[in-house]
């Protein structure tokens, strides 16, 4: 049964998108932020473009640098990861098999 509170977005939002939008809004370059927080530009760019997960350390560094709270970003990363796992048919088939085996134990 689908109810409004259980609806999932068609495309999950990666927290990097939020950070990227925030940097663009402020007119701050990715290279400048990467240099300031001491990470490589490529690592930061991959997070901002959704190609790499946001980890707690980077979330806290971005919080210190631009004031965006780390906790909601990490919750967003967790939700993104869960939705991506649920959309992976191979993985979901594996879960179905595990649940079937567990049900007979």
C-alpha positions as a Markdown table, in Angstrom:
| # | Residue | x | y | z |
|---|---|---|---|---|
| 1 | Unk | 0.0 | 0.0 | 0.0 |
| 2 | Unk | 1.4 | 3.4 | -1.0 |
| 3 | Unk | 0.8 | 6.4 | 1.1 |
| 4 | Unk | 2.2 | 9.9 | 0.6 |
| 5 | Unk | 4.8 | 9.7 | 3.3 |
| 6 | Unk | 6.3 | 6.5 | 1.8 |
| 7 | Unk | 6.8 | 7.8 | -1.7 |
| 8 | Unk | 10.4 | 7.7 | -3.0 |
| 9 | Unk | 11.6 | 10.2 | -5.5 |
| 10 | Unk | 12.2 | 9.0 | -9.1 |
| 11 | Unk | 15.9 | 10.1 | -8.8 |
| 12 | Unk | 17.4 | 10.1 | -5.3 |
| 13 | Unk | 19.3 | 13.3 | -4.3 |
| 14 | Unk | 22.9 | 12.9 | -3.6 |
| 15 | Unk | 24.2 | 15.2 | -0.9 |
| 16 | Unk | 26.9 | 16.4 | -3.2 |
| 17 | Unk | 24.2 | 18.1 | -5.3 |
| 18 | Unk | 23.2 | 20.2 | -2.3 |
| 19 | Unk | 26.8 | 21.1 | -1.5 |
| 20 | Unk | 27.5 | 21.9 | -5.2 |
| 21 | Unk | 24.4 | 24.2 | -5.3 |
| 22 | Unk | 25.5 | 26.0 | -2.1 |
| 23 | Unk | 29.0 | 26.6 | -3.5 |
| 24 | Unk | 27.6 | 27.9 | -6.8 |
| 25 | Unk | 25.1 | 30.2 | -4.9 |
| 26 | Unk | 28.0 | 31.6 | -2.9 |
| 27 | Unk | 30.2 | 32.0 | -5.9 |
| 28 | Unk | 32.9 | 29.9 | -4.3 |
| 29 | Unk | 35.0 | 27.6 | -6.5 |
| 30 | Unk | 35.4 | 23.9 | -5.8 |
| 31 | Unk | 39.2 | 24.3 | -6.1 |
| 32 | Unk | 39.2 | 27.0 | -3.5 |
| 33 | Unk | 37.2 | 25.0 | -1.0 |
| 34 | Unk | 39.3 | 21.8 | -1.7 |
| 35 | Unk | 42.5 | 23.8 | -1.0 |
| 36 | Unk | 41.0 | 25.4 | 2.1 |
| 37 | Unk | 39.9 | 22.1 | 3.7 |
| 38 | Unk | 42.9 | 20.1 | 2.6 |
| 39 | Unk | 41.4 | 17.6 | 0.2 |
| 40 | Unk | 42.2 | 17.0 | -3.5 |
| 41 | Unk | 40.1 | 18.8 | -6.0 |
| 42 | Unk | 39.2 | 15.5 | -7.8 |
| 43 | Unk | 38.0 | 13.9 | -4.6 |
| 44 | Unk | 35.8 | 16.9 | -3.7 |
| 45 | Unk | 34.5 | 17.1 | -7.3 |
| 46 | Unk | 33.6 | 13.5 | -7.4 |
| 47 | Unk | 31.4 | 14.0 | -4.2 |
| 48 | Unk | 29.8 | 17.1 | -5.6 |
| 49 | Unk | 29.0 | 15.3 | -8.8 |
| 50 | Unk | 27.5 | 12.2 | -7.0 |
| 51 | Unk | 30.3 | 9.9 | -8.1 |
| 52 | Unk | 31.6 | 9.3 | -4.6 |
| 53 | Unk | 29.9 | 9.0 | -1.2 |
| 54 | Unk | 30.0 | 11.8 | 1.3 |
| 55 | Unk | 31.9 | 10.5 | 4.3 |
| 56 | Unk | 31.6 | 11.9 | 7.9 |
| 57 | Unk | 35.0 | 13.6 | 7.7 |
| 58 | Unk | 34.3 | 15.5 | 4.5 |
| 59 | Unk | 30.8 | 16.4 | 5.8 |
| 60 | Unk | 32.3 | 17.9 | 8.9 |
| 61 | Unk | 35.0 | 19.8 | 6.9 |
| 62 | Unk | 32.3 | 21.2 | 4.7 |
| 63 | Unk | 30.3 | 22.2 | 7.7 |
| 64 | Unk | 33.3 | 24.1 | 9.1 |
| 65 | Unk | 34.1 | 25.7 | 5.7 |
| 66 | Unk | 30.6 | 26.8 | 4.6 |
| 67 | Unk | 28.3 | 26.3 | 7.5 |
| 68 | Unk | 26.1 | 23.5 | 6.1 |
| 69 | Unk | 25.2 | 21.1 | 8.9 |
| 70 | Unk | 26.9 | 17.7 | 8.5 |
| 71 | Unk | 24.3 | 15.6 | 10.1 |
| 72 | Unk | 21.5 | 16.2 | 7.6 |
| 73 | Unk | 24.0 | 15.7 | 4.7 |
| 74 | Unk | 25.0 | 12.3 | 6.1 |
| 75 | Unk | 21.4 | 11.3 | 6.6 |
| 76 | Unk | 20.8 | 12.3 | 3.0 |
| 77 | Unk | 23.8 | 10.1 | 1.9 |
| 78 | Unk | 22.3 | 7.2 | 3.9 |
| 79 | Unk | 18.9 | 7.6 | 2.2 |
| 80 | Unk | 20.6 | 7.9 | -1.2 |
| 81 | Unk | 22.6 | 4.7 | -0.6 |
| 82 | Unk | 19.5 | 2.8 | 0.6 |
| 83 | Unk | 17.5 | 3.9 | -2.5 |
| 84 | Unk | 20.3 | 2.9 | -4.8 |
| 85 | Unk | 20.5 | -0.5 | -3.1 |
| 86 | Unk | 16.8 | -1.0 | -3.4 |
| 87 | Unk | 17.0 | -0.2 | -7.2 |
| 88 | Unk | 19.7 | -2.8 | -7.7 |
| 89 | Unk | 17.8 | -5.8 | -9.0 |
| 90 | Unk | 20.7 | -8.2 | -8.5 |
| 91 | Unk | 21.0 | -7.2 | -4.9 |
| 92 | Unk | 17.3 | -7.3 | -4.4 |
| 93 | Unk | 17.1 | -10.8 | -5.8 |
| 94 | Unk | 19.8 | -11.8 | -3.3 |
| 95 | Unk | 17.8 | -10.3 | -0.5 |
| 96 | Unk | 14.7 | -12.3 | -1.6 |
| 97 | Unk | 16.6 | -15.5 | -1.5 |
| 98 | Unk | 18.0 | -14.7 | 2.0 |
| 99 | Unk | 14.5 | -13.9 | 3.2 |
| 100 | Unk | 13.2 | -17.1 | 1.8 |
| 101 | Unk | 15.9 | -19.1 | 3.5 |
| 102 | Unk | 15.5 | -17.3 | 6.8 |
| 103 | Unk | 11.7 | -17.8 | 6.7 |
| 104 | Unk | 12.2 | -21.6 | 6.8 |
| 105 | Unk | 14.7 | -21.6 | 9.7 |
